[in-house]
Amino acid sequence: MFEGLFQPMHLLFILVIGLIFFGPRRLPELGAGLGKGIREFKKAMAEGGKEFNSVLSDGEKKATGAPHQAASEEGQKEGPAKSA
């Protein structure tokens, strides 16, 4: 569907339209703002992914680790009580 959308001629046409609408002074400012926005978005996505993975791994540890710990603690409590 979008095959060939970003060919050099298309990009040149988009640049000319932007130059006409915003002017030569404003175009670098818009480019810098767009670049900064993209960097911030990527940074937020990376931080969100790390947070998601840490919450997911904490949930897995609690789900898999809790029954084993509870069983071992019960065994330790029962062990000395039986021998006494």
PDB file of N, CA, C and O in Angstrom:
ATOM      1  N   MET A   1       0.822  -1.192   0.000  1.00  0.00           N
ATOM      2  CA  MET A   1       0.000   0.000   0.000  1.00  0.00           C
ATOM      3  C   MET A   1       0.871   1.263   0.000  1.00  0.00           C
ATOM      4  O   MET A   1       0.617   2.192  -0.767  1.00  0.00           O
ATOM      5  N   PHE A   2       1.902   1.296   0.863  1.00  0.00           N
ATOM      6  CA  PHE A   2       2.757   2.469   0.944  1.00  0.00           C
ATOM      7  C   PHE A   2       4.070   2.250   0.204  1.00  0.00           C
ATOM      8  O   PHE A   2       5.086   2.865   0.529  1.00  0.00           O
ATOM      9  N   GLU A   3       4.044   1.397  -0.761  1.00  0.00           N
ATOM     10  CA  GLU A   3       5.242   1.063  -1.503  1.00  0.00           C
ATOM     11  C   GLU A   3       5.716   2.285  -2.283  1.00  0.00           C
ATOM     12  O   GLU A   3       4.955   2.867  -3.057  1.00  0.00           O
ATOM     13  N   GLY A   4       6.959   2.667  -2.082  1.00  0.00           N
ATOM     14  CA  GLY A   4       7.510   3.796  -2.806  1.00  0.00           C
ATOM     15  C   GLY A   4       7.074   5.146  -2.280  1.00  0.00           C
ATOM     16  O   GLY A   4       7.225   6.150  -2.975  1.00  0.00           O
ATOM     17  N   LEU A   5       6.540   5.201  -1.078  1.00  0.00           N
ATOM     18  CA  LEU A   5       6.047   6.460  -0.532  1.00  0.00           C
ATOM     19  C   LEU A   5       7.183   7.429  -0.238  1.00  0.00           C
ATOM     20  O   LEU A   5       7.031   8.634  -0.439  1.00  0.00           O
ATOM     21  N   PHE A   6       8.318   6.925   0.233  1.00  0.00           N
ATOM     22  CA  PHE A   6       9.419   7.791   0.616  1.00  0.00           C
ATOM     23  C   PHE A   6      10.548   7.772  -0.406  1.00  0.00           C
ATOM     24  O   PHE A   6      11.719   7.638  -0.049  1.00  0.00           O
ATOM     25  N   GLN A   7      10.198   7.903  -1.643  1.00  0.00           N
ATOM     26  CA  GLN A   7      11.195   8.009  -2.690  1.00  0.00           C
ATOM     27  C   GLN A   7      11.782   9.416  -2.658  1.00  0.00           C
ATOM     28  O   GLN A   7      11.141  10.339  -2.155  1.00  0.00           O
ATOM     29  N   PRO A   8      12.982   9.590  -3.183  1.00  0.00           N
ATOM     30  CA  PRO A   8      13.627  10.913  -3.114  1.00  0.00           C
ATOM     31  C   PRO A   8      12.783  12.047  -3.699  1.00  0.00           C
ATOM     32  O   PRO A   8      12.783  13.154  -3.161  1.00  0.00           O
ATOM     33  N   MET A   9      12.082  11.789  -4.769  1.00  0.00           N
ATOM     34  CA  MET A   9      11.259  12.847  -5.372  1.00  0.00           C
ATOM     35  C   MET A   9      10.106  13.239  -4.444  1.00  0.00           C
ATOM     36  O   MET A   9       9.760  14.416  -4.348  1.00  0.00           O
ATOM     37  N   HIS A  10       9.517  12.261  -3.767  1.00  0.00           N
ATOM     38  CA  HIS A  10       8.431  12.558  -2.834  1.00  0.00           C
ATOM     39  C   HIS A  10       8.939  13.368  -1.640  1.00  0.00           C
ATOM     40  O   HIS A  10       8.294  14.320  -1.201  1.00  0.00           O
ATOM     41  N   LEU A  11      10.099  12.975  -1.125  1.00  0.00           N
ATOM     42  CA  LEU A  11      10.675  13.701   0.002  1.00  0.00           C
ATOM     43  C   LEU A  11      11.037  15.132  -0.382  1.00  0.00           C
ATOM     44  O   LEU A  11      10.850  16.051   0.415  1.00  0.00           O
ATOM     45  N   LEU A  12      11.550  15.328  -1.583  1.00  0.00           N
ATOM     46  CA  LEU A  12      11.858  16.669  -2.065  1.00  0.00           C
ATOM     47  C   LEU A  12      10.590  17.509  -2.178  1.00  0.00           C
ATOM     48  O   LEU A  12      10.587  18.685  -1.817  1.00  0.00           O
ATOM     49  N   PHE A  13       9.529  16.917  -2.673  1.00  0.00           N
ATOM     50  CA  PHE A  13       8.244  17.615  -2.788  1.00  0.00           C
ATOM     51  C   PHE A  13       7.718  18.019  -1.400  1.00  0.00           C
ATOM     52  O   PHE A  13       7.219  19.131  -1.228  1.00  0.00           O
ATOM     53  N   ILE A  14       7.827  17.128  -0.424  1.00  0.00           N
ATOM     54  CA  ILE A  14       7.385  17.432   0.942  1.00  0.00           C
ATOM     55  C   ILE A  14       8.229  18.558   1.531  1.00  0.00           C
ATOM     56  O   ILE A  14       7.695  19.430   2.217  1.00  0.00           O
ATOM     57  N   LEU A  15       9.528  18.554   1.279  1.00  0.00           N
ATOM     58  CA  LEU A  15      10.424  19.600   1.764  1.00  0.00           C
ATOM     59  C   LEU A  15      10.056  20.957   1.158  1.00  0.00           C
ATOM     60  O   LEU A  15      10.043  21.964   1.865  1.00  0.00           O
ATOM     61  N   VAL A  16       9.758  20.992  -0.135  1.00  0.00           N
ATOM     62  CA  VAL A  16       9.381  22.240  -0.805  1.00  0.00           C
ATOM     63  C   VAL A  16       8.072  22.761  -0.221  1.00  0.00           C
ATOM     64  O   VAL A  16       7.945  23.961   0.025  1.00  0.00           O
ATOM     65  N   ILE A  17       7.104  21.890   0.003  1.00  0.00           N
ATOM     66  CA  ILE A  17       5.827  22.311   0.594  1.00  0.00           C
ATOM     67  C   ILE A  17       6.062  22.883   1.995  1.00  0.00           C
ATOM     68  O   ILE A  17       5.498  23.919   2.346  1.00  0.00           O
ATOM     69  N   GLY A  18       6.894  22.208   2.795  1.00  0.00           N
ATOM     70  CA  GLY A  18       7.210  22.699   4.132  1.00  0.00           C
ATOM     71  C   GLY A  18       7.916  24.036   4.090  1.00  0.00           C
ATOM     72  O   GLY A  18       7.655  24.904   4.923  1.00  0.00           O
ATOM     73  N   LEU A  19       8.804  24.211   3.135  1.00  0.00           N
ATOM     74  CA  LEU A  19       9.519  25.474   2.980  1.00  0.00           C
ATOM     75  C   LEU A  19       8.567  26.606   2.624  1.00  0.00           C
ATOM     76  O   LEU A  19       8.721  27.729   3.103  1.00  0.00           O
ATOM     77  N   ILE A  20       7.592  26.311   1.789  1.00  0.00           N
ATOM     78  CA  ILE A  20       6.618  27.336   1.396  1.00  0.00           C
ATOM     79  C   ILE A  20       5.741  27.727   2.591  1.00  0.00           C
ATOM     80  O   ILE A  20       5.497  28.912   2.822  1.00  0.00           O
ATOM     81  N   PHE A  21       5.271  26.738   3.344  1.00  0.00           N
ATOM     82  CA  PHE A  21       4.373  27.021   4.460  1.00  0.00           C
ATOM     83  C   PHE A  21       5.075  27.676   5.649  1.00  0.00           C
ATOM     84  O   PHE A  21       4.539  28.613   6.240  1.00  0.00           O
ATOM     85  N   PHE A  22       6.258  27.197   6.004  1.00  0.00           N
ATOM     86  CA  PHE A  22       6.891  27.646   7.242  1.00  0.00           C
ATOM     87  C   PHE A  22       8.043  28.619   7.038  1.00  0.00           C
ATOM     88  O   PHE A  22       8.397  29.340   7.971  1.00  0.00           O
ATOM     89  N   GLY A  23       8.625  28.663   5.880  1.00  0.00           N
ATOM     90  CA  GLY A  23       9.723  29.590   5.618  1.00  0.00           C
ATOM     91  C   GLY A  23      11.067  29.004   6.016  1.00  0.00           C
ATOM     92  O   GLY A  23      11.133  28.028   6.763  1.00  0.00           O
ATOM     93  N   PRO A  24      12.141  29.611   5.510  1.00  0.00           N
ATOM     94  CA  PRO A  24      13.474  29.066   5.751  1.00  0.00           C
ATOM     95  C   PRO A  24      13.958  29.220   7.205  1.00  0.00           C
ATOM     96  O   PRO A  24      14.799  28.440   7.652  1.00  0.00           O
ATOM     97  N   ARG A  25      13.453  30.188   7.931  1.00  0.00           N
ATOM     98  CA  ARG A  25      13.886  30.371   9.325  1.00  0.00           C
ATOM     99  C   ARG A  25      13.233  29.363  10.259  1.00  0.00           C
ATOM    100  O   ARG A  25      13.847  28.892  11.217  1.00  0.00           O
ATOM    101  N   ARG A  26      12.025  29.053   9.977  1.00  0.00           N
ATOM    102  CA  ARG A  26      11.234  28.216  10.892  1.00  0.00           C
ATOM    103  C   ARG A  26      11.481  26.714  10.669  1.00  0.00           C
ATOM    104  O   ARG A  26      11.298  25.917  11.589  1.00  0.00           O
ATOM    105  N   LEU A  27      11.888  26.332   9.472  1.00  0.00           N
ATOM    106  CA  LEU A  27      12.058  24.917   9.136  1.00  0.00           C
ATOM    107  C   LEU A  27      13.113  24.201   9.996  1.00  0.00           C
ATOM    108  O   LEU A  27      12.849  23.083  10.437  1.00  0.00           O
ATOM    109  N   PRO A  28      14.288  24.783  10.257  1.00  0.00           N
ATOM    110  CA  PRO A  28      15.252  24.101  11.142  1.00  0.00           C
ATOM    111  C   PRO A  28      14.727  23.938  12.578  1.00  0.00           C
ATOM    112  O   PRO A  28      15.004  22.933  13.234  1.00  0.00           O
ATOM    113  N   GLU A  29      13.972  24.928  13.057  1.00  0.00           N
ATOM    114  CA  GLU A  29      13.390  24.833  14.397  1.00  0.00           C
ATOM    115  C   GLU A  29      12.388  23.679  14.474  1.00  0.00           C
ATOM    116  O   GLU A  29      12.347  22.941  15.459  1.00  0.00           O
ATOM    117  N   LEU A  30      11.588  23.538  13.429  1.00  0.00           N
ATOM    118  CA  LEU A  30      10.616  22.452  13.392  1.00  0.00           C
ATOM    119  C   LEU A  30      11.315  21.097  13.332  1.00  0.00           C
ATOM    120  O   LEU A  30      10.888  20.144  13.984  1.00  0.00           O
ATOM    121  N   GLY A  31      12.387  21.012  12.551  1.00  0.00           N
ATOM    122  CA  GLY A  31      13.150  19.768  12.456  1.00  0.00           C
ATOM    123  C   GLY A  31      13.785  19.395  13.787  1.00  0.00           C
ATOM    124  O   GLY A  31      13.769  18.230  14.185  1.00  0.00           O
ATOM    125  N   ALA A  32      14.345  20.388  14.474  1.00  0.00           N
ATOM    126  CA  ALA A  32      14.964  20.137  15.783  1.00  0.00           C
ATOM    127  C   ALA A  32      13.909  19.698  16.797  1.00  0.00           C
ATOM    128  O   ALA A  32      14.141  18.781  17.585  1.00  0.00           O
ATOM    129  N   GLY A  33      12.761  20.349  16.773  1.00  0.00           N
ATOM    130  CA  GLY A  33      11.681  19.971  17.687  1.00  0.00           C
ATOM    131  C   GLY A  33      11.162  18.569  17.415  1.00  0.00           C
ATOM    132  O   GLY A  33      10.865  17.815  18.342  1.00  0.00           O
ATOM    133  N   LEU A  34      11.056  18.229  16.146  1.00  0.00           N
ATOM    134  CA  LEU A  34      10.612  16.886  15.772  1.00  0.00           C
ATOM    135  C   LEU A  34      11.626  15.833  16.204  1.00  0.00           C
ATOM    136  O   LEU A  34      11.246  14.777  16.710  1.00  0.00           O
ATOM    137  N   GLY A  35      12.908  16.112  16.010  1.00  0.00           N
ATOM    138  CA  GLY A  35      13.955  15.184  16.431  1.00  0.00           C
ATOM    139  C   GLY A  35      13.960  14.989  17.936  1.00  0.00           C
ATOM    140  O   GLY A  35      14.106  13.867  18.421  1.00  0.00           O
ATOM    141  N   LYS A  36      13.799  16.078  18.677  1.00  0.00           N
ATOM    142  CA  LYS A  36      13.761  15.996  20.143  1.00  0.00           C
ATOM    143  C   LYS A  36      12.550  15.181  20.604  1.00  0.00           C
ATOM    144  O   LYS A  36      12.651  14.372  21.525  1.00  0.00           O
ATOM    145  N   GLY A  37      11.428  15.400  19.965  1.00  0.00           N
ATOM    146  CA  GLY A  37      10.226  14.649  20.308  1.00  0.00           C
ATOM    147  C   GLY A  37      10.381  13.159  20.061  1.00  0.00           C
ATOM    148  O   GLY A  37       9.937  12.347  20.872  1.00  0.00           O
ATOM    149  N   ILE A  38      10.999  12.797  18.963  1.00  0.00           N
ATOM    150  CA  ILE A  38      11.226  11.385  18.647  1.00  0.00           C
ATOM    151  C   ILE A  38      12.176  10.750  19.648  1.00  0.00           C
ATOM    152  O   ILE A  38      11.953   9.622  20.087  1.00  0.00           O
ATOM    153  N   ARG A  39      13.255  11.477  20.017  1.00  0.00           N
ATOM    154  CA  ARG A  39      14.201  10.953  21.016  1.00  0.00           C
ATOM    155  C   ARG A  39      13.522  10.742  22.361  1.00  0.00           C
ATOM    156  O   ARG A  39      13.741   9.718  23.009  1.00  0.00           O
ATOM    157  N   GLU A  40      12.700  11.695  22.789  1.00  0.00           N
ATOM    158  CA  GLU A  40      11.992  11.564  24.058  1.00  0.00           C
ATOM    159  C   GLU A  40      11.009  10.390  24.028  1.00  0.00           C
ATOM    160  O   GLU A  40      10.854   9.673  25.016  1.00  0.00           O
ATOM    161  N   PHE A  41      10.356  10.207  22.895  1.00  0.00           N
ATOM    162  CA  PHE A  41       9.416   9.099  22.749  1.00  0.00           C
ATOM    163  C   PHE A  41      10.136   7.764  22.852  1.00  0.00           C
ATOM    164  O   PHE A  41       9.666   6.857  23.539  1.00  0.00           O
ATOM    165  N   LYS A  42      11.274   7.635  22.173  1.00  0.00           N
ATOM    166  CA  LYS A  42      12.056   6.395  22.235  1.00  0.00           C
ATOM    167  C   LYS A  42      12.542   6.137  23.655  1.00  0.00           C
ATOM    168  O   LYS A  42      12.515   5.000  24.126  1.00  0.00           O
ATOM    169  N   LYS A  43      12.985   7.190  24.337  1.00  0.00           N
ATOM    170  CA  LYS A  43      13.468   7.058  25.714  1.00  0.00           C
ATOM    171  C   LYS A  43      12.339   6.597  26.631  1.00  0.00           C
ATOM    172  O   LYS A  43      12.535   5.712  27.464  1.00  0.00           O
ATOM    173  N   ALA A  44      11.163   7.191  26.480  1.00  0.00           N
ATOM    174  CA  ALA A  44      10.014   6.801  27.307  1.00  0.00           C
ATOM    175  C   ALA A  44       9.597   5.364  27.022  1.00  0.00           C
ATOM    176  O   ALA A  44       9.239   4.631  27.945  1.00  0.00           O
ATOM    177  N   MET A  45       9.638   4.955  25.765  1.00  0.00           N
ATOM    178  CA  MET A  45       9.282   3.582  25.419  1.00  0.00           C
ATOM    179  C   MET A  45      10.273   2.597  26.027  1.00  0.00           C
ATOM    180  O   MET A  45       9.873   1.538  26.510  1.00  0.00           O
ATOM    181  N   ALA A  46      11.557   2.933  26.008  1.00  0.00           N
ATOM    182  CA  ALA A  46      12.574   2.051  26.577  1.00  0.00           C
ATOM    183  C   ALA A  46      12.398   1.937  28.091  1.00  0.00           C
ATOM    184  O   ALA A  46      12.480   0.840  28.645  1.00  0.00           O
ATOM    185  N   GLU A  47      12.156   3.071  28.763  1.00  0.00           N
ATOM    186  CA  GLU A  47      11.956   3.053  30.216  1.00  0.00           C
ATOM    187  C   GLU A  47      10.679   2.297  30.579  1.00  0.00           C
ATOM    188  O   GLU A  47      10.654   1.550  31.558  1.00  0.00           O
ATOM    189  N   GLY A  48       9.638   2.487  29.805  1.00  0.00           N
ATOM    190  CA  GLY A  48       8.386   1.768  30.045  1.00  0.00           C
ATOM    191  C   GLY A  48       8.555   0.276  29.855  1.00  0.00           C
ATOM    192  O   GLY A  48       7.986  -0.517  30.606  1.00  0.00           O
ATOM    193  N   GLY A  49       9.329  -0.112  28.861  1.00  0.00           N
ATOM    194  CA  GLY A  49       9.595  -1.530  28.619  1.00  0.00           C
ATOM    195  C   GLY A  49      10.387  -2.151  29.755  1.00  0.00           C
ATOM    196  O   GLY A  49      10.110  -3.278  30.165  1.00  0.00           O
ATOM    197  N   LYS A  50      11.382  -1.414  30.270  1.00  0.00           N
ATOM    198  CA  LYS A  50      12.166  -1.919  31.399  1.00  0.00           C
ATOM    199  C   LYS A  50      11.289  -2.075  32.633  1.00  0.00           C
ATOM    200  O   LYS A  50      11.382  -3.071  33.350  1.00  0.00           O
ATOM    201  N   GLU A  51      10.435  -1.082  32.875  1.00  0.00           N
ATOM    202  CA  GLU A  51       9.546  -1.147  34.037  1.00  0.00           C
ATOM    203  C   GLU A  51       8.554  -2.301  33.894  1.00  0.00           C
ATOM    204  O   GLU A  51       8.279  -3.012  34.860  1.00  0.00           O
ATOM    205  N   PHE A  52       8.028  -2.481  32.704  1.00  0.00           N
ATOM    206  CA  PHE A  52       7.091  -3.574  32.459  1.00  0.00           C
ATOM    207  C   PHE A  52       7.758  -4.921  32.700  1.00  0.00           C
ATOM    208  O   PHE A  52       7.184  -5.805  33.336  1.00  0.00           O
ATOM    209  N   ASN A  53       8.988  -5.070  32.183  1.00  0.00           N
ATOM    210  CA  ASN A  53       9.705  -6.331  32.362  1.00  0.00           C
ATOM    211  C   ASN A  53      10.033  -6.593  33.818  1.00  0.00           C
ATOM    212  O   ASN A  53       9.971  -7.739  34.263  1.00  0.00           O
ATOM    213  N   SER A  54      10.382  -5.550  34.577  1.00  0.00           N
ATOM    214  CA  SER A  54      10.708  -5.754  35.992  1.00  0.00           C
ATOM    215  C   SER A  54       9.455  -6.127  36.775  1.00  0.00           C
ATOM    216  O   SER A  54       9.516  -6.986  37.654  1.00  0.00           O
ATOM    217  N   VAL A  55       8.332  -5.505  36.477  1.00  0.00           N
ATOM    218  CA  VAL A  55       7.078  -5.853  37.158  1.00  0.00           C
ATOM    219  C   VAL A  55       6.674  -7.271  36.795  1.00  0.00           C
ATOM    220  O   VAL A  55       6.215  -8.026  37.652  1.00  0.00           O
ATOM    221  N   LEU A  56       6.839  -7.638  35.538  1.00  0.00           N
ATOM    222  CA  LEU A  56       6.496  -8.976  35.089  1.00  0.00           C
ATOM    223  C   LEU A  56       7.385 -10.014  35.763  1.00  0.00           C
ATOM    224  O   LEU A  56       6.894 -11.056  36.199  1.00  0.00           O
ATOM    225  N   SER A  57       8.678  -9.746  35.854  1.00  0.00           N
ATOM    226  CA  SER A  57       9.577 -10.716  36.488  1.00  0.00           C
ATOM    227  C   SER A  57       9.325 -10.794  37.995  1.00  0.00           C
ATOM    228  O   SER A  57       9.438 -11.873  38.577  1.00  0.00           O
ATOM    229  N   ASP A  58       8.984  -9.662  38.643  1.00  0.00           N
ATOM    230  CA  ASP A  58       8.637  -9.692  40.066  1.00  0.00           C
ATOM    231  C   ASP A  58       7.383 -10.519  40.303  1.00  0.00           C
ATOM    232  O   ASP A  58       7.302 -11.260  41.283  1.00  0.00           O
ATOM    233  N   GLY A  59       6.413 -10.396  39.417  1.00  0.00           N
ATOM    234  CA  GLY A  59       5.184 -11.176  39.531  1.00  0.00           C
ATOM    235  C   GLY A  59       5.441 -12.653  39.364  1.00  0.00           C
ATOM    236  O   GLY A  59       4.835 -13.474  40.052  1.00  0.00           O
ATOM    237  N   GLU A  60       6.344 -13.003  38.447  1.00  0.00           N
ATOM    238  CA  GLU A  60       6.685 -14.410  38.236  1.00  0.00           C
ATOM    239  C   GLU A  60       7.429 -14.969  39.444  1.00  0.00           C
ATOM    240  O   GLU A  60       7.211 -16.117  39.832  1.00  0.00           O
ATOM    241  N   LYS A  61       8.307 -14.161  40.038  1.00  0.00           N
ATOM    242  CA  LYS A  61       9.046 -14.620  41.208  1.00  0.00           C
ATOM    243  C   LYS A  61       8.095 -14.881  42.374  1.00  0.00           C
ATOM    244  O   LYS A  61       8.227 -15.872  43.092  1.00  0.00           O
ATOM    245  N   LYS A  62       7.136 -13.976  42.547  1.00  0.00           N
ATOM    246  CA  LYS A  62       6.175 -14.151  43.633  1.00  0.00           C
ATOM    247  C   LYS A  62       5.295 -15.368  43.379  1.00  0.00           C
ATOM    248  O   LYS A  62       4.999 -16.128  44.301  1.00  0.00           O
ATOM    249  N   ALA A  63       4.877 -15.551  42.135  1.00  0.00           N
ATOM    250  CA  ALA A  63       3.992 -16.660  41.801  1.00  0.00           C
ATOM    251  C   ALA A  63       4.708 -18.005  41.911  1.00  0.00           C
ATOM    252  O   ALA A  63       4.110 -18.984  42.358  1.00  0.00           O
ATOM    253  N   THR A  64       5.957 -18.065  41.517  1.00  0.00           N
ATOM    254  CA  THR A  64       6.679 -19.334  41.549  1.00  0.00           C
ATOM    255  C   THR A  64       7.430 -19.541  42.855  1.00  0.00           C
ATOM    256  O   THR A  64       7.607 -20.681  43.284  1.00  0.00           O
ATOM    257  N   GLY A  65       7.872 -18.472  43.494  1.00  0.00           N
ATOM    258  CA  GLY A  65       8.685 -18.603  44.692  1.00  0.00           C
ATOM    259  C   GLY A  65       7.886 -18.747  45.972  1.00  0.00           C
ATOM    260  O   GLY A  65       8.363 -19.396  46.903  1.00  0.00           O
ATOM    261  N   ALA A  66       6.716 -18.185  46.065  1.00  0.00           N
ATOM    262  CA  ALA A  66       5.955 -18.170  47.310  1.00  0.00           C
ATOM    263  C   ALA A  66       5.531 -19.564  47.778  1.00  0.00           C
ATOM    264  O   ALA A  66       5.709 -19.855  48.961  1.00  0.00           O
ATOM    265  N   PRO A  67       4.987 -20.440  46.941  1.00  0.00           N
ATOM    266  CA  PRO A  67       4.589 -21.764  47.445  1.00  0.00           C
ATOM    267  C   PRO A  67       5.774 -22.587  47.940  1.00  0.00           C
ATOM    268  O   PRO A  67       5.652 -23.317  48.923  1.00  0.00           O
ATOM    269  N   HIS A  68       6.904 -22.476  47.277  1.00  0.00           N
ATOM    270  CA  HIS A  68       8.077 -23.239  47.701  1.00  0.00           C
ATOM    271  C   HIS A  68       8.594 -22.746  49.048  1.00  0.00           C
ATOM    272  O   HIS A  68       9.001 -23.538  49.897  1.00  0.00           O
ATOM    273  N   GLN A  69       8.572 -21.446  49.230  1.00  0.00           N
ATOM    274  CA  GLN A  69       9.043 -20.892  50.494  1.00  0.00           C
ATOM    275  C   GLN A  69       8.093 -21.254  51.622  1.00  0.00           C
ATOM    276  O   GLN A  69       8.536 -21.595  52.719  1.00  0.00           O
ATOM    277  N   ALA A  70       6.806 -21.184  51.368  1.00  0.00           N
ATOM    278  CA  ALA A  70       5.826 -21.504  52.406  1.00  0.00           C
ATOM    279  C   ALA A  70       5.929 -22.976  52.792  1.00  0.00           C
ATOM    280  O   ALA A  70       5.838 -23.305  53.975  1.00  0.00           O
ATOM    281  N   ALA A  71       6.112 -23.852  51.837  1.00  0.00           N
ATOM    282  CA  ALA A  71       6.221 -25.283  52.121  1.00  0.00           C
ATOM    283  C   ALA A  71       7.489 -25.570  52.921  1.00  0.00           C
ATOM    284  O   ALA A  71       7.461 -26.377  53.851  1.00  0.00           O
ATOM    285  N   SER A  72       8.588 -24.929  52.576  1.00  0.00           N
ATOM    286  CA  SER A  72       9.831 -25.177  53.308  1.00  0.00           C
ATOM    287  C   SER A  72       9.747 -24.619  54.726  1.00  0.00           C
ATOM    288  O   SER A  72      10.304 -25.205  55.655  1.00  0.00           O
ATOM    289  N   GLU A  73       9.056 -23.492  54.901  1.00  0.00           N
ATOM    290  CA  GLU A  73       8.904 -22.934  56.243  1.00  0.00           C
ATOM    291  C   GLU A  73       8.011 -23.825  57.100  1.00  0.00           C
ATOM    292  O   GLU A  73       8.280 -24.002  58.288  1.00  0.00           O
ATOM    293  N   GLU A  74       6.958 -24.385  56.522  1.00  0.00           N
ATOM    294  CA  GLU A  74       6.082 -25.290  57.270  1.00  0.00           C
ATOM    295  C   GLU A  74       6.841 -26.551  57.666  1.00  0.00           C
ATOM    296  O   GLU A  74       6.671 -27.063  58.773  1.00  0.00           O
ATOM    297  N   GLY A  75       7.670 -27.044  56.766  1.00  0.00           N
ATOM    298  CA  GLY A  75       8.460 -28.234  57.062  1.00  0.00           C
ATOM    299  C   GLY A  75       9.445 -27.968  58.190  1.00  0.00           C
ATOM    300  O   GLY A  75       9.681 -28.841  59.026  1.00  0.00           O
ATOM    301  N   GLN A  76      10.014 -26.789  58.222  1.00  0.00           N
ATOM    302  CA  GLN A  76      10.949 -26.443  59.289  1.00  0.00           C
ATOM    303  C   GLN A  76      10.227 -26.305  60.616  1.00  0.00           C
ATOM    304  O   GLN A  76      10.768 -26.678  61.657  1.00  0.00           O
ATOM    305  N   LYS A  77       9.014 -25.776  60.594  1.00  0.00           N
ATOM    306  CA  LYS A  77       8.258 -25.601  61.836  1.00  0.00           C
ATOM    307  C   LYS A  77       7.805 -26.949  62.372  1.00  0.00           C
ATOM    308  O   LYS A  77       7.823 -27.168  63.583  1.00  0.00           O
ATOM    309  N   GLU A  78       7.404 -27.847  61.498  1.00  0.00           N
ATOM    310  CA  GLU A  78       6.912 -29.161  61.911  1.00  0.00           C
ATOM    311  C   GLU A  78       8.060 -30.071  62.345  1.00  0.00           C
ATOM    312  O   GLU A  78       7.899 -30.901  63.240  1.00  0.00           O
ATOM    313  N   GLY A  79       9.211 -29.911  61.708  1.00  0.00           N
ATOM    314  CA  GLY A  79      10.348 -30.776  61.993  1.00  0.00           C
ATOM    315  C   GLY A  79      10.738 -30.756  63.472  1.00  0.00           C
ATOM    316  O   GLY A  79      10.736 -31.817  64.096  1.00  0.00           O
ATOM    317  N   PRO A  80      11.067 -29.628  64.055  1.00  0.00           N
ATOM    318  CA  PRO A  80      11.459 -29.603  65.471  1.00  0.00           C
ATOM    319  C   PRO A  80      10.295 -29.962  66.389  1.00  0.00           C
ATOM    320  O   PRO A  80      10.524 -30.518  67.463  1.00  0.00           O
ATOM    321  N   ALA A  81       9.074 -29.667  66.010  1.00  0.00           N
ATOM    322  CA  ALA A  81       7.921 -29.969  66.874  1.00  0.00           C
ATOM    323  C   ALA A  81       7.726 -31.479  67.011  1.00  0.00           C
ATOM    324  O   ALA A  81       7.351 -31.967  68.077  1.00  0.00           O
ATOM    325  N   LYS A  82       7.983 -32.216  65.927  1.00  0.00           N
ATOM    326  CA  LYS A  82       7.805 -33.661  65.963  1.00  0.00           C
ATOM    327  C   LYS A  82       8.867 -34.322  66.839  1.00  0.00           C
ATOM    328  O   LYS A  82       8.565 -35.272  67.562  1.00  0.00           O
ATOM    329  N   SER A  83      10.089 -33.837  66.786  1.00  0.00           N
ATOM    330  CA  SER A  83      11.165 -34.473  67.546  1.00  0.00           C
ATOM    331  C   SER A  83      11.129 -34.091  69.031  1.00  0.00           C
ATOM    332  O   SER A  83      11.749 -34.775  69.845  1.00  0.00           O
ATOM    333  N   ALA A  84      10.441 -33.050  69.392  1.00  0.00           N
ATOM    334  CA  ALA A  84      10.403 -32.621  70.784  1.00  0.00           C
ATOM    335  C   ALA A  84       9.422 -33.336  71.622  1.00  0.00           C
ATOM    336  O   ALA A  84       9.307 -33.053  72.815  1.00  0.00           O
TER     337      ALA A  84
END
